[in-house]
Every structure is written in C-alpha cells, then in structure tokens.
Amino acid sequence: MSLPPREAAGGSAPSRAFLEDLYRAERRGLFGFFWARLGDREEALDLVQEVFERAWRHLDRVRALPADRRRAWLFACARRLAVDRYRHRAAVRRAEPDIQTASAALAALGQRDGIPGARAERAEDVRRLDAAVRALPAPERDALALMVLGGMNSRQAGSALGLPPGTVRYHLLRARRRLREALAGDAAGKGVAGDGTAAGPRGPGRGA
Amino acid sequence: MVRRPVRAARDAGLDGLLRDWARAVLPEAFPALASPGVRGGAGAAGAKTAQGWTGRGWDPLTQPLGPAFWAAMDAVWSDAGLGFARPASRPAGPSDRAAV
C-alpha cells in the first residue's frame, strides 16, 4: 500500500481530526451493521476498525466526498468486509452468520448492572429477545440493528444500506412484528396463551 | 372473549426489551481510534487494536505517530456523545489479554 507522504508521516492534524470525527459519527452504526451480519461482538469491533483502516488509506478520496456520501462509502466497504468474513468462515463452517445462543455479553447482563436476582428474569427476557433477533431475516435484522444498535433513523439507515427510508421502516415494522410473535410464542411455552391472554399466574399485563 | 393486550403496551414492553438488549450487545466503550501501524500505543485500547486492525500490513517503523496523536486518540474514550465512556475499572477483554 502507499500513502501520501504526509499520511505516511503520521497524518496531518486535520486528517486526524477528520478521521476521528468520522469514527465517532459512524462507529456505532457500523458496529450494528457488523453485529447484524456476523452476530459476534468482538468480530464486529475488529471489522469496524478495519473499515477505518481503509478510510485512512483512502482518506483523500473519502474527504472529497459530500458528507452524505461518506456513510455510503463506509458501509459499502463494510459490506465487502462482511462478505470476506463469510468466506473466511466458510472455510471452517457454514457461511451463514453464526446464530449463537446468548452471547457472553448477554450472559453478563445482570453482572454489568450489578443487579443479580431481581433482574434475572429480565435478563432471561433479553436473552430470548436476542435469540429472536438473530433468527430474523437478514434485511429485517439489518434494519433493526442499524436503528436500535446504531441509533440511526430510517433515512440514515437507508443511506447505509442503499435502501429508501420507507423500505427500512417497512423492514423494521416487520422485524418488530416477528419479535412480538416470537416473544409471545415463548410466553405461550411458559404458560401464557398464544393470543396474549394469561393462562396462569405469569401473565402480567395481559388480558382484561 | 378475552380482550387482546393493548398494542401500545406491548410496544412499550418491546421497546424496553430492545433498549436492554442494545445495552447488552453494544460495547461498554468503543476502542480508541488507533492509527494503523502503531501497536499498543494507547494502553488497553492499543492492545485491542493491535489485535484488530494494526497487524495487517502496516509497518510501525515507517509510519510512526507521536504521543500527541495518541493523546488525542485516547480522548475518544471519554467521548460522552454516545453515552459510552471507558470505566476506570474496565477489565481487559479477551483480545487485550491475548495482546499482553
């Protein structure tokens, strides 16, 4: 690889500031994207950094883009990296995203907040939600991850995914519907009727 | 016939769960923005990034960055804009440990 001389020397102050600003603005959305595609937090973090390595290597090109096109550039780069990672994974296992059960982070949910016991049931609900999110169709998981994990609105998520904002909202709507159904299904398995009505003592807020 | 739960209540419940889920999935703090080619320059963050994005073809001998740059990079940790801050007691993650 080759860098302009000033970058090879460590980058000028404006270059550094530009990259930092870009990182702060986009890291969360990129993390959500990689999490949605790969389902692994550590891998997502590594790939976020790799996107910015590429941005650094092509800094002049990125900086020359209109502000609203920079996100598209970063996410196009992210899509290529995700595909590369699929291929790498395919060498050892299926190329589909690794649909893990509860991640270590989720397992540690209660510990992070220092809320053992009292919120154990809540943590279990979150783990069930995590499993349901991982089972979503990819376009819906992308939209949900960018908007919930990435903190984006539908316009921003659309620019990242190359979709109209309305399509992103549609995917989000579908995702939420599937999640509600999945959680209701889980609840049915635990003694709550599938129509949302309480079938036992564990039916808080349900029925009338 | 039993009335179905109010949709708004269900949505509120789902929103709350999604918030907790996001809190569990998102990193407690994003790694500081390291510069390619520099290994371990920002403490734990540097160690993390040395594992991640600095080990792929960047030569630290030809692409040096000074302490001032790392000080600026480390400020990313304390960025409060997204609500993430590196806790003083942040334990080293698996990559951190591997890099030590």
Interface residues (C-beta under 8 A of the other chain):
Chain A: M1 L3 A8 A9 G10 G11 R16 A17 L19 E20 Y23 R24 R27 R28 F31 W35 R41 E42 L45 D46 V48 Q49 E50 F52 E53 W56 R57 S103 A105 L106 A108 L109 R112 R122 D125 V126 L129 D130 V133 V148 L149 G151 R176 L179 R180 L183 D195 G196 T197 G205 R206 G207 A208
Chain B: V2 R3 R4 P5 A9 R10 D11 G13 L14 L17 L18 D20 W21 A22 R23 A24 V25 L26 P27 E28 F30 P31 L33 A34 S35 P36 K48 T49 Q51 G52 W53 T54 R56 G57 W58 T62 Q63 P64 L65 G66 F69 A72 M73 V76 D79 G81 L82 G93 P94 S95
